[in-house]
Amino acid sequence: MTSAELKILQDAADSKTYKETANALNTSEARVKNIACSTFRELDVHTKAGAVAVALRRKLFFYLIIRRPPRSTLFPYTTLFRS
């Protein structure tokens, strides 16, 4: 799976629209829809929700999740230790 396909799946999981994904990838909305449709065929699903479910089952998001920088909301106690 390409990085663009994974990005589209991740954005679908984050409830982003194709337009928002296209802006993030600096491409057209039609191109994003085309990539999404080919990804759906590859995963043998018909909807965004189905694609996200299959991606979660196959652990395709693992690579993207571990590369994200930590959010301060995930670590609320880090502010207690700052000087």
ZIZI-V610665 format. One record per helix or strand of 2 or more residues. SS is the DSSP state (~ for helix, > for strand). FROM is the first residue (numbers start at 0). TO is the last residue. If there is no record, write none. Layout:
SS_FROM_TO, SS_FROM_TO
//
This chain:
~_2_12, ~_17_24, ~_28_42, ~_47_56, ~_61_66, ~_75_80
//
